Amino acid sequence: MDNIEVKVPESEDVDSFTITFWHCGEGDVILEGGDLLELSTEKTTFNIVAPCSGKVIELKHDEGSVVKPGDIVAILEKSEVKDE
C-alpha cells in the first residue's frame, strides 16, 4: 500500500493557518474528496479534502495547532474503499 502525505496548501497571501477541526481520526476510513480537516486564518475558513481513498494512519497536529504552507498534516494509507 502507498502512504500519501497530506500537506497544507501553498499560499502567497498567508504564512500560517490554524487547524480548527478534524473531520476524521486515526484509523478512520475516508473517501477521496472527503473532508479531512478545517483550516482557518484571520479572514477565512476552508476544508482540506482527502487526495485519495484510504485509511487515516496518522494525524500530525492537534486542533488549535498553527501550521505553515507545505507542512504535513496527515498520513493516509491509499487503498480501495467501497462507498457504502
BAGU-132806 format. One record per residue (C-alpha): residue number from 1; residue in three letters; chain; x, y, z. Coordinates in pm, 1 decimal, always signed. Layout:
BEGIN
+-----+-----+---+----------+----------+----------+
!   k !   r ! c !     east !    north !       up !
+-----+-----+---+----------+----------+----------+
! NUM ! Ala ! A !        X !        Y !        Z !
...
+-----+-----+---+----------+----------+----------+
***
This chain:
BEGIN
+-----+-----+---+----------+----------+----------+
!   k !   r ! c !     east !    north !       up !
+-----+-----+---+----------+----------+----------+
!   1 ! Met ! A !     +0.0 !     +0.0 !     +0.0 !
!   2 ! Asp ! A !   +110.6 !   +353.0 !    -71.4 !
!   3 ! Asn ! A !   +124.8 !   +612.5 !   +204.5 !
!   4 ! Ile ! A !    +20.7 !   +963.1 !    +99.4 !
!   5 ! Glu ! A !   +129.0 !  +1278.6 !   +282.4 !
!   6 ! Val ! A !   -142.9 !  +1542.9 !   +309.4 !
!   7 ! Lys ! A !    +11.6 !  +1890.0 !   +316.8 !
!   8 ! Val ! A !   -111.5 !  +2241.0 !   +390.2 !
!   9 ! Pro ! A !   -160.9 !  +2411.1 !    +52.4 !
!  10 ! Glu ! A !    +86.8 !  +2673.8 !    -59.5 !
!  11 ! Ser ! A !    -38.2 !  +3031.5 !    -31.3 !
!  12 ! Glu ! A !   +112.2 !  +3359.4 !   -147.5 !
!  13 ! Asp ! A !   -103.3 !  +3561.0 !    +93.9 !
!  14 ! Val ! A !    -90.2 !  +3357.5 !   +416.8 !
!  15 ! Asp ! A !   +211.1 !  +3230.2 !   +610.1 !
!  16 ! Ser ! A !    +22.3 !  +3029.7 !   +875.6 !
!  17 ! Phe ! A !   -310.5 !  +2856.6 !   +934.9 !
!  18 ! Thr ! A !   -482.7 !  +2721.2 !  +1245.5 !
!  19 ! Ile ! A !   -630.1 !  +2370.6 !  +1247.5 !
!  20 ! Thr ! A !   -979.5 !  +2437.3 !  +1377.4 !
!  21 ! Phe ! A !  -1139.3 !  +2092.5 !  +1334.8 !
!  22 ! Trp ! A !  -1050.7 !  +1738.3 !  +1229.7 !
!  23 ! His ! A !  -1333.5 !  +1565.6 !  +1040.1 !
!  24 ! Cys ! A !  -1167.2 !  +1227.2 !  +1095.9 !
!  25 ! Gly ! A !   -945.8 !  +1041.6 !  +1340.1 !
!  26 ! Glu ! A !   -657.9 !   +797.8 !  +1317.7 !
!  27 ! Gly ! A !   -779.8 !   +462.1 !  +1191.6 !
!  28 ! Asp ! A !  -1081.4 !   +610.8 !  +1011.4 !
!  29 ! Val ! A !  -1151.5 !   +520.8 !   +650.1 !
!  30 ! Ile ! A !  -1210.4 !   +816.3 !   +418.8 !
!  31 ! Leu ! A !  -1317.7 !   +851.6 !    +57.8 !
!  32 ! Glu ! A !  -1130.0 !  +1061.0 !   -196.1 !
!  33 ! Gly ! A !  -1265.4 !  +1416.2 !   -179.6 !
!  34 ! Gly ! A !  -1399.8 !  +1369.6 !   +173.5 !
!  35 ! Asp ! A !  -1330.1 !  +1642.0 !   +428.4 !
!  36 ! Leu ! A !  -1017.1 !  +1575.7 !   +635.1 !
!  37 ! Leu ! A !   -968.0 !  +1894.5 !   +834.4 !
!  38 ! Glu ! A !  -1069.4 !  +2256.2 !   +860.3 !
!  39 ! Leu ! A !   -808.9 !  +2533.3 !   +846.6 !
!  40 ! Ser ! A !   -865.0 !  +2897.9 !   +931.1 !
!  41 ! Thr ! A !   -692.7 !  +3231.8 !   +903.4 !
!  42 ! Glu ! A !   -799.6 !  +3570.8 !  +1033.4 !
!  43 ! Lys ! A !  -1009.8 !  +3617.0 !   +719.3 !
!  44 ! Thr ! A !  -1132.6 !  +3275.1 !   +606.0 !
!  45 ! Thr ! A !  -1203.7 !  +2912.4 !   +693.7 !
!  46 ! Phe ! A !  -1181.4 !  +2622.2 !   +448.6 !
!  47 ! Asn ! A !  -1159.3 !  +2243.1 !   +436.3 !
!  48 ! Ile ! A !   -875.8 !  +2025.0 !   +313.9 !
!  49 ! Val ! A !  -1007.5 !  +1714.5 !   +139.3 !
!  50 ! Ala ! A !   -857.6 !  +1367.9 !   +106.2 !
!  51 ! Pro ! A !   -645.1 !  +1336.9 !   -210.8 !
!  52 ! Cys ! A !   -724.9 !   +963.4 !   -223.1 !
!  53 ! Ser ! A !   -941.9 !   +699.6 !    -61.0 !
!  54 ! Gly ! A !   -791.3 !   +501.8 !   +224.1 !
!  55 ! Lys ! A !   -723.5 !   +482.2 !   +594.6 !
!  56 ! Val ! A !   -601.6 !   +768.4 !   +812.7 !
!  57 ! Ile ! A !   -269.5 !   +642.3 !   +952.9 !
!  58 ! Glu ! A !   -154.2 !   +949.6 !  +1144.1 !
!  59 ! Leu ! A !   -272.5 !  +1299.6 !  +1229.8 !
!  60 ! Lys ! A !    +41.9 !  +1512.1 !  +1270.9 !
!  61 ! His ! A !   -114.5 !  +1806.6 !  +1459.1 !
!  62 ! Asp ! A !   -391.7 !  +1863.9 !  +1712.2 !
!  63 ! Glu ! A !   -684.7 !  +2100.9 !  +1677.4 !
!  64 ! Gly ! A !   -564.4 !  +2450.5 !  +1763.6 !
!  65 ! Ser ! A !   -217.2 !  +2390.8 !  +1618.6 !
!  66 ! Val ! A !    -66.1 !  +2652.8 !  +1389.6 !
!  67 ! Val ! A !    +72.2 !  +2510.9 !  +1064.2 !
!  68 ! Lys ! A !   +251.7 !  +2664.7 !   +767.8 !
!  69 ! Pro ! A !   +208.6 !  +2607.1 !   +393.7 !
!  70 ! Gly ! A !   +381.5 !  +2282.7 !   +296.6 !
!  71 ! Asp ! A !   +357.8 !  +2129.0 !   +646.5 !
!  72 ! Ile ! A !   +244.7 !  +1765.5 !   +654.0 !
!  73 ! Val ! A !    -81.1 !  +1740.2 !   +849.5 !
!  74 ! Ala ! A !   -180.4 !  +1376.5 !   +794.5 !
!  75 ! Ile ! A !    -64.1 !  +1045.1 !   +650.2 !
!  76 ! Leu ! A !   -313.0 !   +832.2 !   +456.5 !
!  77 ! Glu ! A !   -270.4 !   +471.0 !   +350.6 !
!  78 ! Lys ! A !   -408.1 !   +466.7 !     -2.4 !
!  79 ! Ser ! A !   -647.1 !   +179.2 !    -64.0 !
!  80 ! Glu ! A !   -967.1 !    +88.6 !   -244.8 !
!  81 ! Val ! A !  -1267.3 !   +188.4 !    -35.4 !
!  82 ! Lys ! A !  -1620.8 !    +88.9 !   -118.3 !
!  83 ! Asp ! A !  -1880.5 !   +361.9 !    -76.6 !
!  84 ! Glu ! A !  -2148.6 !   +201.1 !   +136.9 !
+-----+-----+---+----------+----------+----------+
***
